[in-house]
Amino acid sequence: MKIFIWTNVDETARELIGANVRTDDLSFADRSQDDDANKDAFLVAEVVFGDVPVDWLLESTALRWLQLESVGFGKYKEVAQTSQIITNLSGFGREVVSETALGGIL
C-alpha cells in the first residue's frame, strides 16, 4: 500500500512513521520541490494524509483514503470520487480547546 504524507512533519515524526511502515511504500511531500513532483507521488498513493490541492483528487485513480488535517470537508466533498474515502479531524481538539477555555475563565 502506497502512503503519501502531504502535511509537514518533523524529522522525529518521520523516523517514527518510517519505523512502522515499509519505507518503499512511504513518501513525504518535499515542499522545496514544485507541486508537480509532489503530485506524482500523490497520484500513485492509496492513502494520503494532508490537505492536498483539490484538483489532484480528480486525477487520482489509486487513492482510497484521504485523511485531511482540517476539521471540515468543504471543497473536497464536492470533487471526491465514489472510490475515495475522505475523513477529517472533526472533534480532534474538542477536549483540549474546551479545557483551555475553561482554564482561561477560571
PDB file as gemmi writes it, atoms N, CA and C in Angstrom:
CRYST1    1.000    1.000    1.000  90.00  90.00  90.00 P 1                      
ATOM      1  N   MET A   1       0.847  -1.168   0.000  1.00  0.00           N  
ATOM      2  CA  MET A   1       0.000   0.000   0.000  1.00  0.00           C  
ATOM      3  C   MET A   1       0.897   1.237   0.000  1.00  0.00           C  
ATOM      4  N   LYS A   2       0.698   2.105  -0.945  1.00  0.00           N  
ATOM      5  CA  LYS A   2       1.478   3.341  -1.057  1.00  0.00           C  
ATOM      6  C   LYS A   2       0.845   4.425  -0.184  1.00  0.00           C  
ATOM      7  N   ILE A   3       1.684   5.057   0.634  1.00  0.00           N  
ATOM      8  CA  ILE A   3       1.228   6.107   1.538  1.00  0.00           C  
ATOM      9  C   ILE A   3       1.999   7.382   1.226  1.00  0.00           C  
ATOM     10  N   PHE A   4       1.267   8.494   1.120  1.00  0.00           N  
ATOM     11  CA  PHE A   4       1.872   9.795   0.850  1.00  0.00           C  
ATOM     12  C   PHE A   4       1.463  10.765   1.946  1.00  0.00           C  
ATOM     13  N   ILE A   5       2.445  11.403   2.550  1.00  0.00           N  
ATOM     14  CA  ILE A   5       2.160  12.368   3.614  1.00  0.00           C  
ATOM     15  C   ILE A   5       2.448  13.757   3.086  1.00  0.00           C  
ATOM     16  N   TRP A   6       1.394  14.518   2.911  1.00  0.00           N  
ATOM     17  CA  TRP A   6       1.468  15.869   2.348  1.00  0.00           C  
ATOM     18  C   TRP A   6       1.745  16.909   3.426  1.00  0.00           C  
ATOM     19  N   THR A   7       1.294  16.659   4.620  1.00  0.00           N  
ATOM     20  CA  THR A   7       1.458  17.622   5.700  1.00  0.00           C  
ATOM     21  C   THR A   7       2.912  17.674   6.154  1.00  0.00           C  
ATOM     22  N   ASN A   8       3.307  18.796   6.723  1.00  0.00           N  
ATOM     23  CA  ASN A   8       4.674  18.938   7.228  1.00  0.00           C  
ATOM     24  C   ASN A   8       4.831  18.141   8.523  1.00  0.00           C  
ATOM     25  N   VAL A   9       5.846  17.303   8.568  1.00  0.00           N  
ATOM     26  CA  VAL A   9       6.176  16.570   9.789  1.00  0.00           C  
ATOM     27  C   VAL A   9       7.668  16.724  10.052  1.00  0.00           C  
ATOM     28  N   ASP A  10       8.013  16.796  11.315  1.00  0.00           N  
ATOM     29  CA  ASP A  10       9.427  16.976  11.648  1.00  0.00           C  
ATOM     30  C   ASP A  10      10.182  15.655  11.513  1.00  0.00           C  
ATOM     31  N   GLU A  11      11.479  15.723  11.669  1.00  0.00           N  
ATOM     32  CA  GLU A  11      12.335  14.551  11.463  1.00  0.00           C  
ATOM     33  C   GLU A  11      12.024  13.424  12.450  1.00  0.00           C  
ATOM     34  N   THR A  12      11.712  13.771  13.688  1.00  0.00           N  
ATOM     35  CA  THR A  12      11.374  12.748  14.686  1.00  0.00           C  
ATOM     36  C   THR A  12      10.131  11.979  14.258  1.00  0.00           C  
ATOM     37  N   ALA A  13       9.119  12.696  13.799  1.00  0.00           N  
ATOM     38  CA  ALA A  13       7.889  12.042  13.342  1.00  0.00           C  
ATOM     39  C   ALA A  13       8.151  11.186  12.107  1.00  0.00           C  
ATOM     40  N   ARG A  14       8.980  11.673  11.202  1.00  0.00           N  
ATOM     41  CA  ARG A  14       9.331  10.893  10.005  1.00  0.00           C  
ATOM     42  C   ARG A  14       9.990   9.576  10.391  1.00  0.00           C  
ATOM     43  N   GLU A  15      10.892   9.638  11.352  1.00  0.00           N  
ATOM     44  CA  GLU A  15      11.583   8.424  11.798  1.00  0.00           C  
ATOM     45  C   GLU A  15      10.607   7.448  12.450  1.00  0.00           C  
ATOM     46  N   LEU A  16       9.708   7.963  13.254  1.00  0.00           N  
ATOM     47  CA  LEU A  16       8.719   7.123  13.919  1.00  0.00           C  
ATOM     48  C   LEU A  16       7.800   6.453  12.895  1.00  0.00           C  
ATOM     49  N   ILE A  17       7.329   7.223  11.945  1.00  0.00           N  
ATOM     50  CA  ILE A  17       6.465   6.674  10.891  1.00  0.00           C  
ATOM     51  C   ILE A  17       7.243   5.655  10.068  1.00  0.00           C  
ATOM     52  N   GLY A  18       8.461   6.011   9.683  1.00  0.00           N  
ATOM     53  CA  GLY A  18       9.290   5.117   8.881  1.00  0.00           C  
ATOM     54  C   GLY A  18       9.619   3.811   9.572  1.00  0.00           C  
ATOM     55  N   ALA A  19       9.700   3.826  10.901  1.00  0.00           N  
ATOM     56  CA  ALA A  19       9.989   2.615  11.661  1.00  0.00           C  
ATOM     57  C   ALA A  19       8.807   1.652  11.678  1.00  0.00           C  
ATOM     58  N   ASN A  20       7.619   2.168  11.359  1.00  0.00           N  
ATOM     59  CA  ASN A  20       6.413   1.341  11.427  1.00  0.00           C  
ATOM     60  C   ASN A  20       5.747   1.087  10.081  1.00  0.00           C  
ATOM     61  N   VAL A  21       6.312   1.646   9.029  1.00  0.00           N  
ATOM     62  CA  VAL A  21       5.762   1.477   7.682  1.00  0.00           C  
ATOM     63  C   VAL A  21       6.919   1.134   6.747  1.00  0.00           C  
ATOM     64  N   ARG A  22       6.705   0.199   5.850  1.00  0.00           N  
ATOM     65  CA  ARG A  22       7.758  -0.124   4.879  1.00  0.00           C  
ATOM     66  C   ARG A  22       8.118   1.130   4.100  1.00  0.00           C  
ATOM     67  N   THR A  23       9.379   1.473   4.105  1.00  0.00           N  
ATOM     68  CA  THR A  23       9.796   2.738   3.511  1.00  0.00           C  
ATOM     69  C   THR A  23       9.615   2.792   2.003  1.00  0.00           C  
ATOM     70  N   ASP A  24       9.580   1.632   1.335  1.00  0.00           N  
ATOM     71  CA  ASP A  24       9.351   1.666  -0.109  1.00  0.00           C  
ATOM     72  C   ASP A  24       7.895   1.975  -0.445  1.00  0.00           C  
ATOM     73  N   ASP A  25       7.037   1.931   0.558  1.00  0.00           N  
ATOM     74  CA  ASP A  25       5.621   2.266   0.378  1.00  0.00           C  
ATOM     75  C   ASP A  25       5.274   3.649   0.912  1.00  0.00           C  
ATOM     76  N   LEU A  26       6.257   4.381   1.399  1.00  0.00           N  
ATOM     77  CA  LEU A  26       6.014   5.635   2.088  1.00  0.00           C  
ATOM     78  C   LEU A  26       6.764   6.777   1.417  1.00  0.00           C  
ATOM     79  N   SER A  27       6.065   7.892   1.215  1.00  0.00           N  
ATOM     80  CA  SER A  27       6.752   9.086   0.712  1.00  0.00           C  
ATOM     81  C   SER A  27       6.181  10.319   1.399  1.00  0.00           C  
ATOM     82  N   PHE A  28       7.055  11.283   1.602  1.00  0.00           N  
ATOM     83  CA  PHE A  28       6.690  12.547   2.222  1.00  0.00           C  
ATOM     84  C   PHE A  28       6.781  13.640   1.170  1.00  0.00           C  
ATOM     85  N   ALA A  29       5.905  14.610   1.258  1.00  0.00           N  
ATOM     86  CA  ALA A  29       5.967  15.748   0.348  1.00  0.00           C  
ATOM     87  C   ALA A  29       7.274  16.486   0.571  1.00  0.00           C  
ATOM     88  N   ASP A  30       7.845  16.930  -0.498  1.00  0.00           N  
ATOM     89  CA  ASP A  30       9.052  17.742  -0.427  1.00  0.00           C  
ATOM     90  C   ASP A  30       8.642  19.149  -0.815  1.00  0.00           C  
ATOM     91  N   ARG A  31       8.471  20.011   0.164  1.00  0.00           N  
ATOM     92  CA  ARG A  31       7.974  21.358  -0.086  1.00  0.00           C  
ATOM     93  C   ARG A  31       8.997  22.236  -0.801  1.00  0.00           C  
ATOM     94  N   SER A  32      10.249  21.757  -0.909  1.00  0.00           N  
ATOM     95  CA  SER A  32      11.246  22.521  -1.658  1.00  0.00           C  
ATOM     96  C   SER A  32      11.106  22.293  -3.162  1.00  0.00           C  
ATOM     97  N   GLN A  33      10.362  21.246  -3.536  1.00  0.00           N  
ATOM     98  CA  GLN A  33      10.115  20.961  -4.946  1.00  0.00           C  
ATOM     99  C   GLN A  33       8.829  21.653  -5.382  1.00  0.00           C  
ATOM    100  N   ASP A  34       8.638  21.697  -6.692  1.00  0.00           N  
ATOM    101  CA  ASP A  34       7.380  22.248  -7.184  1.00  0.00           C  
ATOM    102  C   ASP A  34       6.267  21.219  -6.979  1.00  0.00           C  
ATOM    103  N   ASP A  35       5.043  21.657  -7.107  1.00  0.00           N  
ATOM    104  CA  ASP A  35       3.906  20.773  -6.855  1.00  0.00           C  
ATOM    105  C   ASP A  35       3.846  19.582  -7.800  1.00  0.00           C  
ATOM    106  N   ASP A  36       4.392  19.704  -9.006  1.00  0.00           N  
ATOM    107  CA  ASP A  36       4.336  18.590  -9.949  1.00  0.00           C  
ATOM    108  C   ASP A  36       5.062  17.359  -9.420  1.00  0.00           C  
ATOM    109  N   ALA A  37       6.213  17.541  -8.777  1.00  0.00           N  
ATOM    110  CA  ALA A  37       6.950  16.410  -8.214  1.00  0.00           C  
ATOM    111  C   ALA A  37       6.157  15.761  -7.087  1.00  0.00           C  
ATOM    112  N   ASN A  38       5.546  16.572  -6.248  1.00  0.00           N  
ATOM    113  CA  ASN A  38       4.717  16.036  -5.171  1.00  0.00           C  
ATOM    114  C   ASN A  38       3.448  15.395  -5.720  1.00  0.00           C  
ATOM    115  N   LYS A  39       2.914  15.963  -6.757  1.00  0.00           N  
ATOM    116  CA  LYS A  39       1.695  15.428  -7.365  1.00  0.00           C  
ATOM    117  C   LYS A  39       1.938  14.021  -7.895  1.00  0.00           C  
ATOM    118  N   ASP A  40       3.101  13.772  -8.466  1.00  0.00           N  
ATOM    119  CA  ASP A  40       3.425  12.436  -8.964  1.00  0.00           C  
ATOM    120  C   ASP A  40       3.374  11.405  -7.833  1.00  0.00           C  
ATOM    121  N   ALA A  41       3.916  11.769  -6.671  1.00  0.00           N  
ATOM    122  CA  ALA A  41       3.873  10.875  -5.513  1.00  0.00           C  
ATOM    123  C   ALA A  41       2.441  10.679  -5.035  1.00  0.00           C  
ATOM    124  N   PHE A  42       1.653  11.736  -5.077  1.00  0.00           N  
ATOM    125  CA  PHE A  42       0.252  11.654  -4.673  1.00  0.00           C  
ATOM    126  C   PHE A  42      -0.533  10.718  -5.588  1.00  0.00           C  
ATOM    127  N   LEU A  43      -0.329  10.829  -6.875  1.00  0.00           N  
ATOM    128  CA  LEU A  43      -1.134  10.082  -7.840  1.00  0.00           C  
ATOM    129  C   LEU A  43      -0.969   8.569  -7.749  1.00  0.00           C  
ATOM    130  N   VAL A  44       0.118   8.086  -7.175  1.00  0.00           N  
ATOM    131  CA  VAL A  44       0.301   6.637  -7.022  1.00  0.00           C  
ATOM    132  C   VAL A  44      -0.072   6.155  -5.631  1.00  0.00           C  
ATOM    133  N   ALA A  45      -0.388   7.088  -4.735  1.00  0.00           N  
ATOM    134  CA  ALA A  45      -0.699   6.732  -3.344  1.00  0.00           C  
ATOM    135  C   ALA A  45      -2.126   6.244  -3.189  1.00  0.00           C  
ATOM    136  N   GLU A  46      -2.279   5.268  -2.304  1.00  0.00           N  
ATOM    137  CA  GLU A  46      -3.602   4.767  -1.952  1.00  0.00           C  
ATOM    138  C   GLU A  46      -4.131   5.443  -0.694  1.00  0.00           C  
ATOM    139  N   VAL A  47      -3.209   5.848   0.183  1.00  0.00           N  
ATOM    140  CA  VAL A  47      -3.555   6.525   1.433  1.00  0.00           C  
ATOM    141  C   VAL A  47      -2.769   7.823   1.496  1.00  0.00           C  
ATOM    142  N   VAL A  48      -3.455   8.918   1.806  1.00  0.00           N  
ATOM    143  CA  VAL A  48      -2.810  10.229   1.853  1.00  0.00           C  
ATOM    144  C   VAL A  48      -3.238  10.943   3.124  1.00  0.00           C  
ATOM    145  N   PHE A  49      -2.255  11.596   3.775  1.00  0.00           N  
ATOM    146  CA  PHE A  49      -2.562  12.432   4.932  1.00  0.00           C  
ATOM    147  C   PHE A  49      -2.204  13.865   4.598  1.00  0.00           C  
ATOM    148  N   GLY A  50      -3.184  14.747   4.683  1.00  0.00           N  
ATOM    149  CA  GLY A  50      -2.948  16.167   4.453  1.00  0.00           C  
ATOM    150  C   GLY A  50      -3.936  16.755   3.470  1.00  0.00           C  
ATOM    151  N   ASP A  51      -4.047  18.061   3.497  1.00  0.00           N  
ATOM    152  CA  ASP A  51      -4.984  18.790   2.642  1.00  0.00           C  
ATOM    153  C   ASP A  51      -4.335  19.096   1.290  1.00  0.00           C  
ATOM    154  N   VAL A  52      -4.296  18.090   0.431  1.00  0.00           N  
ATOM    155  CA  VAL A  52      -3.695  18.238  -0.894  1.00  0.00           C  
ATOM    156  C   VAL A  52      -4.554  19.155  -1.757  1.00  0.00           C  
ATOM    157  N   PRO A  53      -3.984  19.702  -2.824  1.00  0.00           N  
ATOM    158  CA  PRO A  53      -4.805  20.511  -3.730  1.00  0.00           C  
ATOM    159  C   PRO A  53      -6.011  19.714  -4.240  1.00  0.00           C  
ATOM    160  N   VAL A  54      -7.158  20.326  -4.230  1.00  0.00           N  
ATOM    161  CA  VAL A  54      -8.415  19.657  -4.569  1.00  0.00           C  
ATOM    162  C   VAL A  54      -8.402  19.049  -5.967  1.00  0.00           C  
ATOM    163  N   ASP A  55      -7.848  19.753  -6.935  1.00  0.00           N  
ATOM    164  CA  ASP A  55      -7.883  19.248  -8.314  1.00  0.00           C  
ATOM    165  C   ASP A  55      -7.111  17.948  -8.481  1.00  0.00           C  
ATOM    166  N   TRP A  56      -6.220  17.633  -7.568  1.00  0.00           N  
ATOM    167  CA  TRP A  56      -5.482  16.376  -7.649  1.00  0.00           C  
ATOM    168  C   TRP A  56      -6.417  15.180  -7.479  1.00  0.00           C  
ATOM    169  N   LEU A  57      -7.471  15.336  -6.682  1.00  0.00           N  
ATOM    170  CA  LEU A  57      -8.400  14.231  -6.458  1.00  0.00           C  
ATOM    171  C   LEU A  57      -9.066  13.774  -7.747  1.00  0.00           C  
ATOM    172  N   LEU A  58      -9.321  14.709  -8.631  1.00  0.00           N  
ATOM    173  CA  LEU A  58      -9.978  14.380  -9.891  1.00  0.00           C  
ATOM    174  C   LEU A  58      -9.103  13.502 -10.779  1.00  0.00           C  
ATOM    175  N   GLU A  59      -7.787  13.611 -10.632  1.00  0.00           N  
ATOM    176  CA  GLU A  59      -6.863  12.861 -11.472  1.00  0.00           C  
ATOM    177  C   GLU A  59      -6.442  11.530 -10.867  1.00  0.00           C  
ATOM    178  N   SER A  60      -6.712  11.333  -9.605  1.00  0.00           N  
ATOM    179  CA  SER A  60      -6.237  10.136  -8.929  1.00  0.00           C  
ATOM    180  C   SER A  60      -7.104   8.918  -9.235  1.00  0.00           C  
ATOM    181  N   THR A  61      -6.434   7.822  -9.562  1.00  0.00           N  
ATOM    182  CA  THR A  61      -7.140   6.545  -9.744  1.00  0.00           C  
ATOM    183  C   THR A  61      -6.759   5.557  -8.648  1.00  0.00           C  
ATOM    184  N   ALA A  62      -5.692   5.846  -7.913  1.00  0.00           N  
ATOM    185  CA  ALA A  62      -5.205   4.933  -6.876  1.00  0.00           C  
ATOM    186  C   ALA A  62      -5.751   5.257  -5.493  1.00  0.00           C  
ATOM    187  N   LEU A  63      -6.096   6.522  -5.251  1.00  0.00           N  
ATOM    188  CA  LEU A  63      -6.469   6.964  -3.906  1.00  0.00           C  
ATOM    189  C   LEU A  63      -7.694   6.221  -3.380  1.00  0.00           C  
ATOM    190  N   ARG A  64      -7.538   5.687  -2.169  1.00  0.00           N  
ATOM    191  CA  ARG A  64      -8.644   5.013  -1.492  1.00  0.00           C  
ATOM    192  C   ARG A  64      -9.076   5.792  -0.250  1.00  0.00           C  
ATOM    193  N   TRP A  65      -8.093   6.428   0.440  1.00  0.00           N  
ATOM    194  CA  TRP A  65      -8.414   7.132   1.680  1.00  0.00           C  
ATOM    195  C   TRP A  65      -7.586   8.397   1.775  1.00  0.00           C  
ATOM    196  N   LEU A  66      -8.259   9.517   1.998  1.00  0.00           N  
ATOM    197  CA  LEU A  66      -7.618  10.806   2.225  1.00  0.00           C  
ATOM    198  C   LEU A  66      -7.991  11.258   3.627  1.00  0.00           C  
ATOM    199  N   GLN A  67      -6.985  11.378   4.501  1.00  0.00           N  
ATOM    200  CA  GLN A  67      -7.194  11.887   5.854  1.00  0.00           C  
ATOM    201  C   GLN A  67      -6.790  13.346   5.858  1.00  0.00           C  
ATOM    202  N   LEU A  68      -7.775  14.222   5.967  1.00  0.00           N  
ATOM    203  CA  LEU A  68      -7.500  15.652   5.982  1.00  0.00           C  
ATOM    204  C   LEU A  68      -6.901  16.055   7.323  1.00  0.00           C  
ATOM    205  N   GLU A  69      -6.123  17.123   7.322  1.00  0.00           N  
ATOM    206  CA  GLU A  69      -5.595  17.655   8.567  1.00  0.00           C  
ATOM    207  C   GLU A  69      -6.436  18.821   9.068  1.00  0.00           C  
ATOM    208  N   SER A  70      -7.598  18.981   8.495  1.00  0.00           N  
ATOM    209  CA  SER A  70      -8.535  20.038   8.873  1.00  0.00           C  
ATOM    210  C   SER A  70      -9.800  19.403   9.437  1.00  0.00           C  
ATOM    211  N   VAL A  71     -10.704  20.235   9.966  1.00  0.00           N  
ATOM    212  CA  VAL A  71     -11.929  19.695  10.548  1.00  0.00           C  
ATOM    213  C   VAL A  71     -13.105  19.675   9.582  1.00  0.00           C  
ATOM    214  N   GLY A  72     -12.994  20.349   8.467  1.00  0.00           N  
ATOM    215  CA  GLY A  72     -14.094  20.381   7.508  1.00  0.00           C  
ATOM    216  C   GLY A  72     -13.768  19.618   6.239  1.00  0.00           C  
ATOM    217  N   PHE A  73     -14.815  19.348   5.443  1.00  0.00           N  
ATOM    218  CA  PHE A  73     -14.634  18.698   4.147  1.00  0.00           C  
ATOM    219  C   PHE A  73     -14.679  19.714   3.019  1.00  0.00           C  
ATOM    220  N   GLY A  74     -15.594  20.676   3.151  1.00  0.00           N  
ATOM    221  CA  GLY A  74     -15.758  21.739   2.174  1.00  0.00           C  
ATOM    222  C   GLY A  74     -15.564  21.320   0.739  1.00  0.00           C  
ATOM    223  N   LYS A  75     -14.566  21.874   0.120  1.00  0.00           N  
ATOM    224  CA  LYS A  75     -14.295  21.690  -1.301  1.00  0.00           C  
ATOM    225  C   LYS A  75     -13.968  20.242  -1.671  1.00  0.00           C  
ATOM    226  N   TYR A  76     -13.478  19.440  -0.750  1.00  0.00           N  
ATOM    227  CA  TYR A  76     -13.111  18.057  -1.055  1.00  0.00           C  
ATOM    228  C   TYR A  76     -14.341  17.197  -1.310  1.00  0.00           C  
ATOM    229  N   LYS A  77     -15.379  17.437  -0.552  1.00  0.00           N  
ATOM    230  CA  LYS A  77     -16.600  16.645  -0.685  1.00  0.00           C  
ATOM    231  C   LYS A  77     -17.209  16.789  -2.078  1.00  0.00           C  
ATOM    232  N   GLU A  78     -17.045  17.957  -2.667  1.00  0.00           N  
ATOM    233  CA  GLU A  78     -17.627  18.228  -3.981  1.00  0.00           C  
ATOM    234  C   GLU A  78     -16.939  17.479  -5.114  1.00  0.00           C  
ATOM    235  N   VAL A  79     -15.646  17.150  -4.956  1.00  0.00           N  
ATOM    236  CA  VAL A  79     -14.906  16.535  -6.057  1.00  0.00           C  
ATOM    237  C   VAL A  79     -14.516  15.079  -5.802  1.00  0.00           C  
ATOM    238  N   ALA A  80     -14.776  14.562  -4.616  1.00  0.00           N  
ATOM    239  CA  ALA A  80     -14.381  13.194  -4.292  1.00  0.00           C  
ATOM    240  C   ALA A  80     -15.083  12.190  -5.199  1.00  0.00           C  
ATOM    241  N   GLN A  81     -14.339  11.183  -5.582  1.00  0.00           N  
ATOM    242  CA  GLN A  81     -14.890  10.098  -6.389  1.00  0.00           C  
ATOM    243  C   GLN A  81     -15.491   9.053  -5.447  1.00  0.00           C  
ATOM    244  N   THR A  82     -16.364   8.231  -5.948  1.00  0.00           N  
ATOM    245  CA  THR A  82     -17.034   7.250  -5.093  1.00  0.00           C  
ATOM    246  C   THR A  82     -16.061   6.223  -4.509  1.00  0.00           C  
ATOM    247  N   SER A  83     -14.934   6.013  -5.143  1.00  0.00           N  
ATOM    248  CA  SER A  83     -13.954   5.047  -4.640  1.00  0.00           C  
ATOM    249  C   SER A  83     -13.052   5.646  -3.563  1.00  0.00           C  
ATOM    250  N   GLN A  84     -13.216   6.924  -3.267  1.00  0.00           N  
ATOM    251  CA  GLN A  84     -12.353   7.606  -2.310  1.00  0.00           C  
ATOM    252  C   GLN A  84     -13.092   7.877  -0.995  1.00  0.00           C  
ATOM    253  N   ILE A  85     -12.449   7.494   0.092  1.00  0.00           N  
ATOM    254  CA  ILE A  85     -12.979   7.802   1.419  1.00  0.00           C  
ATOM    255  C   ILE A  85     -12.214   9.015   1.926  1.00  0.00           C  
ATOM    256  N   ILE A  86     -12.939  10.017   2.393  1.00  0.00           N  
ATOM    257  CA  ILE A  86     -12.306  11.208   2.927  1.00  0.00           C  
ATOM    258  C   ILE A  86     -12.764  11.384   4.373  1.00  0.00           C  
ATOM    259  N   THR A  87     -11.789  11.472   5.269  1.00  0.00           N  
ATOM    260  CA  THR A  87     -12.089  11.711   6.673  1.00  0.00           C  
ATOM    261  C   THR A  87     -11.386  12.989   7.111  1.00  0.00           C  
ATOM    262  N   ASN A  88     -11.886  13.574   8.195  1.00  0.00           N  
ATOM    263  CA  ASN A  88     -11.302  14.821   8.683  1.00  0.00           C  
ATOM    264  C   ASN A  88     -10.999  14.699  10.172  1.00  0.00           C  
ATOM    265  N   LEU A  89     -10.539  15.763  10.765  1.00  0.00           N  
ATOM    266  CA  LEU A  89     -10.179  15.755  12.179  1.00  0.00           C  
ATOM    267  C   LEU A  89     -11.262  16.375  13.055  1.00  0.00           C  
ATOM    268  N   SER A  90     -12.501  16.253  12.636  1.00  0.00           N  
ATOM    269  CA  SER A  90     -13.607  16.802  13.409  1.00  0.00           C  
ATOM    270  C   SER A  90     -13.576  16.230  14.828  1.00  0.00           C  
ATOM    271  N   GLY A  91     -13.596  17.102  15.802  1.00  0.00           N  
ATOM    272  CA  GLY A  91     -13.596  16.684  17.196  1.00  0.00           C  
ATOM    273  C   GLY A  91     -12.221  16.391  17.762  1.00  0.00           C  
ATOM    274  N   PHE A  92     -11.183  16.464  16.942  1.00  0.00           N  
ATOM    275  CA  PHE A  92      -9.830  16.110  17.367  1.00  0.00           C  
ATOM    276  C   PHE A  92      -9.367  16.931  18.568  1.00  0.00           C  
ATOM    277  N   GLY A  93      -9.592  18.219  18.563  1.00  0.00           N  
ATOM    278  CA  GLY A  93      -9.120  19.073  19.645  1.00  0.00           C  
ATOM    279  C   GLY A  93     -10.204  19.516  20.600  1.00  0.00           C  
ATOM    280  N   ARG A  94     -11.359  18.875  20.519  1.00  0.00           N  
ATOM    281  CA  ARG A  94     -12.522  19.299  21.298  1.00  0.00           C  
ATOM    282  C   ARG A  94     -12.226  19.440  22.786  1.00  0.00           C  
ATOM    283  N   GLU A  95     -11.665  18.406  23.405  1.00  0.00           N  
ATOM    284  CA  GLU A  95     -11.425  18.441  24.844  1.00  0.00           C  
ATOM    285  C   GLU A  95     -10.356  19.471  25.208  1.00  0.00           C  
ATOM    286  N   VAL A  96      -9.288  19.513  24.459  1.00  0.00           N  
ATOM    287  CA  VAL A  96      -8.199  20.442  24.756  1.00  0.00           C  
ATOM    288  C   VAL A  96      -8.673  21.883  24.649  1.00  0.00           C  
ATOM    289  N   VAL A  97      -9.440  22.179  23.620  1.00  0.00           N  
ATOM    290  CA  VAL A  97      -9.939  23.545  23.443  1.00  0.00           C  
ATOM    291  C   VAL A  97     -10.890  23.909  24.575  1.00  0.00           C  
ATOM    292  N   SER A  98     -11.792  23.012  24.912  1.00  0.00           N  
ATOM    293  CA  SER A  98     -12.754  23.333  25.976  1.00  0.00           C  
ATOM    294  C   SER A  98     -12.057  23.450  27.330  1.00  0.00           C  
ATOM    295  N   GLU A  99     -11.053  22.610  27.594  1.00  0.00           N  
ATOM    296  CA  GLU A  99     -10.305  22.714  28.846  1.00  0.00           C  
ATOM    297  C   GLU A  99      -9.523  24.021  28.920  1.00  0.00           C  
ATOM    298  N   THR A 100      -8.941  24.426  27.799  1.00  0.00           N  
ATOM    299  CA  THR A 100      -8.192  25.681  27.756  1.00  0.00           C  
ATOM    300  C   THR A 100      -9.126  26.863  28.005  1.00  0.00           C  
ATOM    301  N   ALA A 101     -10.299  26.842  27.373  1.00  0.00           N  
ATOM    302  CA  ALA A 101     -11.263  27.916  27.569  1.00  0.00           C  
ATOM    303  C   ALA A 101     -11.713  27.979  29.017  1.00  0.00           C  
ATOM    304  N   LEU A 102     -12.009  26.826  29.578  1.00  0.00           N  
ATOM    305  CA  LEU A 102     -12.452  26.781  30.980  1.00  0.00           C  
ATOM    306  C   LEU A 102     -11.336  27.257  31.908  1.00  0.00           C  
ATOM    307  N   GLY A 103     -10.107  26.840  31.639  1.00  0.00           N  
ATOM    308  CA  GLY A 103      -8.965  27.292  32.423  1.00  0.00           C  
ATOM    309  C   GLY A 103      -8.793  28.795  32.352  1.00  0.00           C  
ATOM    310  N   GLY A 104      -9.008  29.368  31.171  1.00  0.00           N  
ATOM    311  CA  GLY A 104      -8.904  30.807  30.994  1.00  0.00           C  
ATOM    312  C   GLY A 104      -9.965  31.557  31.764  1.00  0.00           C  
ATOM    313  N   ILE A 105     -11.157  30.986  31.796  1.00  0.00           N  
ATOM    314  CA  ILE A 105     -12.260  31.610  32.525  1.00  0.00           C  
ATOM    315  C   ILE A 105     -11.993  31.587  34.028  1.00  0.00           C  
ATOM    316  N   LEU A 106     -11.483  30.462  34.486  1.00  0.00           N  
ATOM    317  CA  LEU A 106     -11.216  30.332  35.925  1.00  0.00           C  
ATOM    318  C   LEU A 106     -10.058  31.221  36.339  1.00  0.00           C  
TER     319      LEU A 106                                                      
END                                                                             
